[in-house]
Amino acid sequence: MRLVSLSVFAVFMAAVACLPASAEDGEAKGIQDLIALHDLGTSVAIGNYYLKQESLVSIRSYLARRGRDENLGDGWNDANPWWRQAEESLLERMMQNVHAEFSNLEWLQPQWADLYADVFSEEEIEALIAHFSTDIGAKQLQIIDHTVSTHVMMTLSFSGKLETLPGIEEERNTMQSLWNGEDERMRFSIQGADNADAQAFALSPLGKKYFTTVILNLTGIVNRRIGQVAVQRPAALVRFGGTEQPFLEGFKREPA
């Protein structure tokens, strides 16, 4: 499960590395380094779960409508092998679109970098990198990432948007495994020798500013993007309309 998280961020940071050379200097370089310390793999997994759900809802509605248009009768349903093949074909294309529009996080980097540039000075960025590069700082960073993913989950759960549909079991398991692992990794003993450093940072003006800035703003940015991509599912499906036709024709050739 960790590989999912790392691969997502590897793609994301590859996009960061493609910025013009002039952006590698000074504060811009520090911002990129600070962003690279985060891991939003769990938030991505939550978004993938919901967006696959919405993709399947759109696909199944579309295939049912196509069946009515072609007068295929009651036998054209999600238990039929031809329907399942059509669904899998469309879903593969839809999830490639989800990856491009959400999962690879390429859309996030400019917004995240702009947020840091607006809120933090170059000196603060350097201090944040130094702190989060320590063992206890890395734990606090995990707490921030976990809090973001928890708020992303709560937003979808409390709004009643998450459903249990056949076909999204793998994404649900991945989401739950990553969230549980993240929850376990972020824990540390308050009696530890370095807890004083953790408390000092958490209670400092910079620590408070960083926690609130990232948790509130990043959660909002991620949630908005998930919502935007979800709303686009029917329109995205239109691009692939017609690719299901061979499977409808196969169904028609089956003996009555």
N, C-alpha and C positions, 0 to 999 in steps of 0.2 A: 504493500500500500504506500510506503514511503516513496517508492519510485515514481508513483503518479505525481506526488507533490513536487519532487525534484525535477521531473521532466517538464512540468508546467512552468516552473520558474526558470529552467534552463532556456526555454524558448523566449520567455519574457526578457531575460537578461541579454539574450542575443540581440533582441530588438534595441535594448538600451545601448549596446556596444556599437550599433550602427549609426549613432548620432554623429554629427560632424565633429571633426577633431577639435575645433574651437570650443565646443561644449564640454570637453574633457578637462578644462582648466578650472581652477578655483572652486567656487561654490557648486557649480553644476556637477563637477566630478564628485564632490563630497555627497551631494544629493543622491547620485547614482549608487554610490557605495552604501549609503544608509538604506536605500530602498532594497538593495541586494541582501541585506541582513534579514529581511522579513520573509515569511513563508505563508502564502495565502492558499496553499494547496487544499485545505479543508473547505474554505469558502468557495473555491472553484468546484469542488466535489458536490457541495450542496446545490450550487447553481446548475451543475450538470444534471443532477437528479431531477430538479424541477423542470429544466428545459427539455429533457428527454420526455418527461411526463407530458408536457404541453405539445411536444412534437407528435407523440403518439395519439393524443386526443385529436389533433388536426388530421393526421393521416387516417385514422379509423373513421372519422366523420366523412372525409373525402372519399375513401374507398366504398363506404356505404352508399354515398350519393352516386358514385360512378356505377355501382351495381344497379341502382334504380334507373339510371339513364339508359343502361344497356339491357334492362329487363332480365336480369340474371336470376331473379327469384330468391326464395329463402335459402337456397343452398349456398349462396354467396355470403359468407359470414366469416368471422375471425377464427373459426375452427377448420376452415377449408384450407388445404395445402396451397392452392393457388393464391388465395388471399394472403396467407402468411408470407409467401415469397414476395408478393407485391409490397406488403408492409415492410419487410426487411430491406428491400431495395430502396424504397423511399426513405426509410429511417436512416440508412447509411448516409444518404445524401444530406438529410436534415441535420444529422449530428456533425458532419463535416462543416456545415454552415455554423452550427453552434460553436465549434472549436474556433473558427475564424472570427466570429463576432463576439465571443465571450471567453472561452476557456484558455486561449493562449495568452491572455492579459496584455496583448500589444496595445489595445485601446486605453489601458489604464496608465501606462507609464507617463504620458504627457500631463495628465490630470494630477497624478501623484507628485510629479516633479514640480509642477506649478504651485501646488498646495504648500510644499516645503519651502519653496522660494519666497512665497508670500508671508509665511509665518516665522521662519527661522533665519537667523543670521548665519554667516559662514562660520563664525566662532562657535555658535550653538551646534551647528551641524557636526563640526569636528569633535566637540565635547560629547555629543550623542554617540557618534561612531566609537569613540574611545570607551565609553561606558558599556555599550551593548556588545563590545568585543570581549568583555570579561565574562567569566562563567556566570556570575549572578546577573549581569546585564543581559546575557543571552536568555536566561530564565524569564526575566521580565519582558523581553521581547516576545517570548512564546506566550506569555500571559496576554499580551496585547493582541497577538494574532488569534489566539483562542477566543478572546472576548469579541473580536470582530466576527469570527465565524459563528459564534453563539448568537450574536445579534442578527446576523443574516438568516440563520435558522429560525429564530424567534419571529422575525418579520414575516416569513413565509408560513410558519405554523399558525401563528395567532390570527393571521388574515384568512385562514382556512384554505390556502392555495395548494397545500401538499395533499396528494391523494395516494392511495395504494392501488396501483394498476399492474396487471400482468405485463411483464416485459421490462420493468425497471428495477428488478430485484438486484442485479449486479451493481447498479449505481447506488442503490440504498445501502447495500453492504459496504461498498467503498466509502461512502459518506460516513456511516456509523463507525467504521474501523478507524478512519483518519481522525474523526472527532474524539473518539475514546483515547487514541494514542496521543493526540495533542493534549488532552486533559491530563493524562498521566505524566507526560514529559515536563509539563510546566510546573509541577509541584516541587516545592523545596521546603526544608525544615526552617521554621522561624527561629529555631535555636542555633542555627548554623553560624559559624564564625564570621561569615561574610554578610549576615543578615543586616548588620548595621549599615553597610554600604547600600544595600537594597532599599532600606527605609530612608536613608538620607537622600537618595536619588528620587524616590517616589514622592517625598515630601518637599523636594526643592521646587522652586518656580519653574525651572526647565523641565523637570520630570512631570510635574502636573500639566504643563502646557503640552508636552509630547503625548501623554496618555490621552488627554481630552481631544487633541487635534486629530490624532490617528483614529481613535475609536469612533468618534462622532462623524468625522468627515469621510473616512475611508469606508465605514459601514454604509453611509448614505450613497457614496459613489457606486459601490458594488451593487447595492440593492436597486438603484436606478437602472443600472445596466442590465441586470437580470430581468427587470420589468420590461425594459425596452425590447430586449431580444425575445421575451415570451410573447409580447403583443405582435411581433413580426412573424410568428410561426405560420399562420395561414398564408401570408404573403410570400414567405420563403418557399412554402410548398408549391405555390403556383409556378415557380421557376422549373420545378421538376415534373409538372403535370404532363402526362403522356407516357412517361417511362413505365407506368403500370400497365399499359395496354397489352403487351405480350402475355401478361399473366391473366388478364381478362379473356383473351383469345384462347389461352390454354384451358381455362375453365369451361368455355363454350364447347370445346371439342370433347370434353368428358361425356361419357354415355349418361343419358338421363336416368 
